Amino acid sequence: MRYIIIGAGAVGGTIGGRLAENGHDVVLVARGAHLEALRRDGLRLISPHGAATVAVTAAGGPEELDLREDDVLVLAVKTQDTAAILQEWAPRPVAGGGAAADALPLVCAQNAVENERIALRLFRRVYGMCVWLPALHLEPGTVVSHGAPLSGMLTLGRYPRGADETAERIAADLRGSMFAAPVAQNVMRWKYAKLLGNLGNAHQAICGPVPGSQPLMERLLAEGRAVLDAAGIAYTPPEEERRTRGDQVNETAVDGVDRPGGSSWQSLAKGSGSIEADYLNGEIVLLGRLHGVPTPANETVRRVAGEFAREHRPPGSMTISALLKLVEEEAAAPPLM
């Protein structure tokens, strides 16, 4: 099997780098300065275990590759980019006949819960992956993996449910490449639990990892659980996730430096102009509107995070008290008719 990692950032770079280190055929798909660095120097993978340069094939898009029957597409971009990117890959021809959307498995190694649904409109075989993988990508050609002793836990299953031989083979390759990789019959149960954990990404990006954020996080989680319960959506309880992960993956400083922020913080730090909050906090807002559950905390951080991204405001440039004030104003506002 050849793994084509579409989006070789923090998550995709770590997955692809570890697979390549352990003898698997890997293509990293990237763009801009990151692509240039990968082509010129390979992938610099830094972790608590040390630093290594991994020789990988790098491509800028599907037009640069001849797709094969044994390819596995691993999508590791932010949710806001999923639809446009899959439109590029879906019609590409595969050696032996057919298009990628009909012939190849697609793994959504992403946060949020909308990616698999977007993918299933185009691809016949879609797999969800619940990603617990602390990593950092700010410098072209370099990814820092903060997980130890394993680099991450990647729970995998067929979407919308079930498991098959392909899932088992991918999981086996991941387990041989420094990952915990359980196979789940209902992977979305895991991904909805991860969604709850990711509700803090936006406020961390807006305010930074500062003291005093716990009351806001508790409000975000309470709204999230309320809407999932109202919608009848199952999610893995925290104790099951902790029991499954155990001590296999712990976020660890690298060269004495902690990871300054998660994926949303990194989006603002890189000035990408977009952020995933519409599909994290925004998923809770959507479900709240569908099921009549107020979600003022999630609506506020979703809106403010979007403003930060569009205006290229630096991460951590709003105080937690100012953000909480906006939440209170949203909660007190009369409902729109």
C-alpha positions as a printed Julia matrix, in Angstrom:
337×3 Matrix{Float64}:
   0.0    0.0     0.0
   1.17   3.51   -0.82
  -0.01   6.28    1.48
  -0.75   9.64   -0.11
  -0.97  12.18    2.69
  -3.05  15.12    1.44
  -2.03  17.97    3.73
   1.42  17.36    5.22
   1.09  19.73    8.17
   1.37  18.84   11.85
  -0.91  15.79   11.71
  -0.3   14.69    8.13
   3.44  15.25    8.37
   3.72  13.2    11.55
   1.64  10.33   10.15
   3.47  10.34    6.83
   6.86  10.78    8.39
   6.45   7.9    10.81
   5.09   5.61    8.09
   8.02   6.48    5.8
  10.54   5.95    8.61
   9.2    2.44    9.05
   9.53   1.42    5.42
   6.18   2.34    3.91
   5.78   4.03    0.54
   4.59   7.58    1.28
   3.8   10.7    -0.74
   3.4   13.99    1.11
   1.15  16.53   -0.62
   1.88  20.12    0.36
   2.12  23.59   -1.14
   4.21  26.75   -1.13
   7.4   26.99    0.89
   6.62  23.76    2.75
   6.47  21.83   -0.52
   9.72  23.4    -1.72
  11.48  22.44    1.52
  10.17  18.86    1.4
  11.38  18.46   -2.18
  14.76  20.0    -1.45
  15.61  18.57    1.97
  13.04  15.91    2.9
  10.88  16.07    6.02
  12.55  17.16    9.23
  10.71  15.26   11.99
  11.54  16.32   15.53
  10.17  14.44   18.54
  11.01  13.52   22.14
  12.94  10.59   20.62
  15.24  12.9    18.66
  15.39  14.55   15.25
  15.6   12.88   11.87
  15.35  13.83    8.23
  12.98  11.51    6.39
  13.32  11.05    2.64
   9.84  11.27    1.13
   8.25  11.9    -2.23
   6.54  15.31   -2.23
   3.85  16.53   -4.63
   1.84  19.69   -5.07
  -1.4   18.0    -6.1
  -3.04  15.05   -7.88
  -1.94  16.19  -11.32
   1.66  15.33  -10.37
   0.91  11.69   -9.5
  -0.01   8.52  -11.35
  -2.49   6.92   -8.97
  -2.22   3.17   -8.34
  -4.7    0.53   -7.27
  -2.9    0.07   -3.95
  -3.01   3.77   -2.99
  -4.64   4.95    0.23
  -5.6    8.62    0.33
  -5.21  10.17    3.79
  -6.88  13.56    4.06
  -5.26  15.74    6.74
  -6.34  19.27    5.82
  -8.6   21.56    7.86
 -12.32  20.97    7.37
 -12.89  24.29    5.61
 -10.61  23.06    2.79
 -12.05  19.55    2.42
 -14.71  20.05   -0.25
 -12.49  21.94   -2.7
  -9.57  19.53   -2.33
 -11.69  16.4    -2.77
 -13.11  17.86   -5.98
  -9.53  17.83   -7.29
  -8.78  14.25   -6.28
 -12.08  12.45   -6.91
 -11.99  12.34  -10.75
  -8.3   11.45  -11.12
  -7.76   8.22  -13.08
  -6.31   5.17  -11.35
  -4.1    2.63  -13.1
  -6.21  -0.44  -13.81
  -9.36   1.59  -14.44
 -11.79   3.9   -12.73
 -11.45   7.17  -10.91
 -10.03   7.75   -7.43
 -13.49   8.31   -5.96
 -14.59   4.83   -7.06
 -11.36   2.87   -6.72
  -9.44   4.17   -3.71
 -10.08   4.29    0.05
 -10.12   7.75    1.62
  -9.21   8.22    5.29
 -10.31  11.45    6.99
  -7.53  12.07    9.52
  -9.16  15.29   10.67
 -10.94  16.98   13.53
 -14.67  17.81   13.27
 -17.41  15.46   12.09
 -18.38  16.94    8.73
 -15.44  15.72    6.65
 -16.67  12.16    6.27
 -20.09  13.34    5.13
 -18.52  15.66    2.55
 -16.26  12.84    1.36
 -19.06  10.29    1.05
 -20.79  12.47   -1.55
 -17.85  11.66   -3.85
 -15.93   8.63   -2.58
 -17.39   5.14   -2.25
 -15.06   3.99    0.55
 -14.63   6.52    3.34
 -12.93   5.91    6.68
 -13.05   8.11    9.74
  -9.99   8.58   11.89
 -10.15  10.08   15.37
  -6.84  11.86   15.74
  -5.19  12.31   19.12
  -1.77  13.51   18.01
  -0.05  16.51   19.64
   2.16  18.09   16.98
   3.34  21.44   15.65
   4.01  22.77   12.15
   5.15  26.37   11.82
   8.39  26.08    9.83
   8.56  24.89    6.18
   9.87  21.36    5.9
   9.66  20.7     9.65
   7.1   18.98   11.86
   7.45  18.61   15.62
   5.75  15.59   17.18
   5.08  16.02   20.91
   3.66  12.54   21.58
   5.56   9.96   23.64
   6.21   7.11   23.97
   4.01   6.76   20.88
   3.42   9.67   18.52
  -0.37   9.5    18.64
  -3.54   7.46   18.92
  -5.43   7.11   15.64
  -8.76   5.33   16.04
  -9.97   4.1    12.66
 -13.21   2.74   11.22
 -15.38   2.64    8.14
 -17.83   5.52    7.69
 -20.65   5.65    8.62
 -20.02   2.49   10.63
 -18.26  -0.86   10.63
 -14.74  -2.06    9.88
 -13.17  -4.11    7.1
  -9.91  -5.63    5.91
  -8.64  -2.29    4.61
  -9.13  -0.66    8.0
  -7.3   -3.52    9.68
  -4.37  -3.3     7.24
  -4.03   0.46    7.68
  -4.21   0.09   11.46
  -1.54  -2.61   11.39
   0.79  -0.33    9.39
   0.17   2.5    11.85
   0.81   0.28   14.86
   4.16  -0.65   13.32
   4.98   3.06   12.91
   4.79   4.4    16.47
   1.03   4.87   16.73
  -1.72   3.31   18.78
  -4.38   2.45   16.19
  -7.57   0.84   17.52
 -10.18  -0.2    14.96
 -13.7    0.83   15.96
 -17.06  -0.37   14.69
 -18.49   3.11   15.33
 -15.65   5.53   14.72
 -17.96   8.55   14.75
 -18.71   7.91   18.41
 -15.01   8.6    18.97
 -15.0   11.61   16.68
 -17.96  13.26   18.42
 -16.11  12.85   21.73
 -13.04  14.47   20.15
 -15.3   17.26   18.89
 -16.19  18.07   22.49
 -12.51  18.24   23.39
 -11.82  20.5    20.41
 -14.39  23.09   21.54
 -11.57  24.78   23.46
  -9.36  25.19   20.37
 -10.87  28.53   19.36
 -10.7   30.23   22.76
  -7.1   29.02   23.15
  -6.31  30.59   19.78
  -8.06  33.85   20.71
  -6.73  34.21   24.26
  -3.79  31.85   24.43
  -3.37  29.05   27.0
  -3.95  31.36   29.96
  -5.25  30.85   33.52
  -8.91  31.61   34.05
 -10.22  29.86   30.94
 -11.77  26.89   32.76
 -15.21  28.52   33.33
 -15.49  29.23   29.61
 -14.4   25.71   28.71
 -17.01  24.3    31.07
 -19.72  26.37   29.34
 -18.56  25.24   25.91
 -18.62  21.6    27.0
 -22.01  21.89   28.72
 -23.54  23.31   25.54
 -21.83  20.64   23.46
 -23.09  17.76   25.56
 -26.58  19.26   25.68
 -26.91  19.48   21.91
 -25.44  16.01   21.3
 -27.87  14.57   23.84
 -30.77  16.48   22.28
 -29.79  15.16   18.85
 -29.43  11.59   20.13
 -25.77  11.43   19.05
 -23.56   8.97   20.93
 -20.06   9.96   22.01
 -17.32   8.11   23.84
 -17.1    9.07   27.53
 -13.77  10.58   28.65
 -12.94   7.63   30.88
 -13.16   5.21   27.92
 -10.82   7.39   25.86
  -8.35   7.64   28.75
  -8.54   3.89   29.37
  -7.93   3.1    25.69
  -5.04   5.54   25.32
  -3.55   4.75   28.73
   0.08   5.8    28.95
   0.75   5.12   25.28
   0.6    8.79   24.24
   1.45  11.76   26.42
   2.07  15.32   25.27
   5.76  15.87   25.94
   8.08  18.85   25.61
  10.64  18.63   22.82
  14.09  20.07   23.57
  12.51  21.65   26.65
   9.93  23.56   24.59
   6.21  22.97   25.08
   3.79  23.13   22.16
   2.5   26.74   22.3
  -0.96  25.91   20.98
  -3.17  23.49   19.09
  -4.25  23.46   15.47
  -6.41  26.6    15.65
  -3.66  28.54   17.43
  -1.27  27.44   14.69
  -3.69  28.64   11.98
  -3.63  32.13   13.48
   0.12  32.04   14.09
   0.72  31.2    10.41
  -1.73  33.89    9.27
  -3.57  31.37    7.08
  -6.68  33.57    6.86
  -9.05  30.8     7.94
  -9.75  28.75   11.04
 -11.66  25.54   11.76
 -14.02  27.02   14.37
 -17.02  26.98   12.0
 -16.81  23.17   12.01
 -15.92  22.72   15.68
 -17.86  25.24   17.76
 -19.99  25.82   14.67
 -21.12  22.18   14.69
 -22.52  22.72   18.18
 -24.19  25.95   17.05
 -25.75  24.14   14.08
 -27.08  21.29   16.21
 -28.33  23.76   18.79
 -30.33  25.61   16.15
 -31.71  22.35   14.78
 -32.79  21.07   18.2
 -33.68  24.26   20.03
 -30.74  24.35   22.45
 -29.1   27.75   23.14
 -25.35  27.82   22.49
 -24.14  31.39   23.25
 -20.61  30.4    24.33
 -19.92  28.35   21.2
 -21.53  30.98   18.96
 -19.34  33.71   20.45
 -16.0   31.9    20.16
 -16.93  30.71   16.64
 -17.67  34.27   15.54
 -14.64  35.86   17.22
 -12.25  33.19   15.95
 -13.46  33.84   12.41
 -12.85  37.56   12.86
  -9.33  36.87   14.16
  -8.52  34.71   11.12
  -9.95  37.11    8.52
  -8.24  40.13   10.09
  -4.94  38.25   10.59
  -4.94  39.08   14.28
  -2.23  37.26   16.28
  -3.17  34.4    18.6
  -3.59  35.28   22.25
  -4.37  38.96   21.62
  -7.72  39.08   23.47
  -8.05  38.66   27.22
 -10.18  35.86   28.6
 -12.25  38.43   30.53
 -13.04  40.3    27.3
 -14.11  37.07   25.6
 -16.26  36.06   28.57
 -17.93  39.48   28.45
 -18.88  38.85   24.81
 -20.3   35.46   25.79
 -22.47  37.08   28.46
 -23.71  39.65   25.95
 -24.59  36.88   23.5
 -26.4   34.95   26.23
 -28.41  38.02   27.24
 -29.39  39.02   23.69
 -33.02  38.34   22.72
 -33.4   35.41   20.31
 -33.67  36.28   16.64
 -37.07  35.54   15.15
